[in-house]
Amino acid sequence: MKYIVVLGDGMADYPIPQFDNKTPLQFAKKPNIDMLARKGRLGMVKTVPEGIPPGSDAANLSVMGFDPKVYYSGRSPLEAVSMGIDLKDTDVTMRCNLVTLSDDKNYDEKVMIDYSSDEISTDEARELISLVNQNFGSSILKFYPGISYRHCLVWDNGPMDFRFTPPHDILEKKITDFLPKGPNSQIIHDIMRKSYDLLKDHPINKNRISRGLRPANSVWLWGEGKKPALASFNEKYSLKGSVISAVDLIKGIGLCAGLDSIDVEGVTGNIHTNFSGKAEAALKELDNGKDFVYVHIEAPDECGHRQEIENKARSIELIDEKIVGRLLEGLEKHEDYRLLILPDHPTPLSLRTHTSEPVPFLIYQKSRTLNYGAQSYDEVEAGKSGVYIHDGYTLMESFITDSPTSLLD
């Protein structure tokens, strides 16, 4: 048996007036996924427990079968693991975004224009983060370059009493009320404030502005945490597996769980990513002896944050065509397989951030054609199913095993 998860980050949404009051999942043309819905099992699952912020960290932990209330230790340490940083148990890590702030004179009154600095290139970002480390790094603070706008700060034996706000939650808002808080927050605040003076006139940013791109004129620190200790996915489920994603966070979760992380050329984390390459990589992993592949696609989430209405529906259509369609072709040679399709959390276009509501899931098995009356895969049809999983981390066991909790009966 082969097991494949296709996770469309942030696919779930609310009805959109521009889509005749349909959600993007309802509006998008997705014949492959809708065909599977008619032959499989739909339901709703709550991936983010009460009391935990609705981030992709907790939600993807849950989808992979790990209870966030037990294993959640912050976003940034998972990303640090993916970046190859050797963390000590006492290290505190923080996500370091390169962001675009407005040019208001007072730093604390600037507006968050873009949490990704127009998705700055990795080469440009690496030079800027190196400069940040030269100026603000020390024997206990070190900045590490990552991919595009996503980077990491490691604080040796650092504190954990911060209150941070993710930059993608405050787009087009003044940062005044969202600056770091807590007993040690002034250190972080100073770094962020001084980084603006350091970066705003850098030649890289001047060049970006001349090309009509937004400058990476400040760092924004958030998402603190300590090194996680996940159980082995192989030991939990007796499956050898891989994770395929453009996002360090998802790679880090996979690596911490003992899965292989597969890099695919041309993946970007947005709608211009190499969708087909991810499908081909997944099929190759299965052909090479893997039992389980977790294919993560960030594009719907990015479109939700950016309020790109048409692109969010289009990203779902591309997942259906380029990933699910190709997987169905390539999987046909296998005697049997199971496919799980779902988002990790909603990223409503109207809110431009994550929410904690349950999300729709679809389970399909080649050898078991079911007929529960579903016509399509979306929030409404899944809600009609009557299937609701409150503890999201239990979905993986139901997907993989034929235990009494199996949904494929």
Phi, psi and omega in degrees: 000135175251145182233127181229129173253128172248108184251111175269099187303124175070018183298323184293151187199184175258165174302141185244126179305322181293342178253033181057040179061032170256156173283162175304324178294324177288323186281323185296145175274112186220067186301324181293312181293320179294324176298318179294325179297323180290340182250357186240211184234127177255157175187179176243143181223137177265106186273339183247112180295156176300139177092353178246133180303143184281064179263166177293338179295301181296319184294318180286327171305314181298313181298324179284358175100014181248125181294114181301331180293340179260317192256346185291124181227018182107158184282313191297325179296329177294320177292322180298320178299317179297327181280358178084016179281129180274101185271140169273160180297337182269353180290142170248129182250155175220142172289137179239099175278144164267115188241168172251118175252157177293169185264022175304144187297315180277121183305315186292351178251009179289164180251140176283104182277316185205123181284353184237004184050051182055039181050059181310145181292154181297321181295316178297315183296321181301319179294320180291319179293326175298319178294319177300317180295321178299325185269329186239350177287162181201191178293340180245345179242127179219131178263135180241132178284144177239228182247132178052240185269359188261116182223184190219141170245131176246126181247110181297120180055040185281168178280166180233019186258043179262158168233108185249162174235127176299138183295332180287351177272351187232030179302134179066019176245152172296140183279356188312311185273001186240010178290159183305143178230159181123167185303327183253014188290338183296327178299314181290317179302316180297318179299314181298314182295315182289333179296329179297313179295328181287322191261335193300326182251017179296144180306325178299317181288323175299320179294319179298316180298321180295337179265008178080019181254156179283143179280153172267085192257008176198154167267153175226119186258137183191177171068043183293155178181176178238164185307125180279162178229078181281147172291157180288128177299321180297318179290327179290319190236000180058041179231139171269130187216174180220156174239139181234116183201157173267357190253127181303323180303311183290319175301318182296318177300314180299313181297319179295334179269004178085012175274154173280142175257123185255123177273138180237128180298135174086007176276139188234340186086005177230190187291345179266020182285171179272079181302310183299322180298325178294318178296316180296321179295321179297315180296322179296318178299318179293320178295332181270013172107358178285149179262338190219134176225133180249107183258113183253131179236118187276342192307313182299324179295314179299319179295324177295315179298322183273358181057042178266090191297307182296322181292330179294315176297320180295322179297323177293320178296322179291323175299316180297313185284307191276333183254298183295316179301315180291322178299317180299321177296310184289333182278347185302329182287344180277142183301319179205153177201161173236143182233128176244125180238131180188164167272169172273326181198164171285147166231081186298134179300326183288336182256335179064023177209176183281153171230170188259005183298156174301155181239155179281140174233157179225126174243130178229138173234133184306316188272001182230096175274116181257164179217085179260004174091003179291142179254339183200170177256111177193178184297321184289311180297320179294323178294329179290341187295334184081358179268123179221123179252111184285318180265095188303329183293345179277349180298320183299319179296320178294325179292320188272321189258167172253043179286175177302342179271005182301140179263005186255040179243000000 
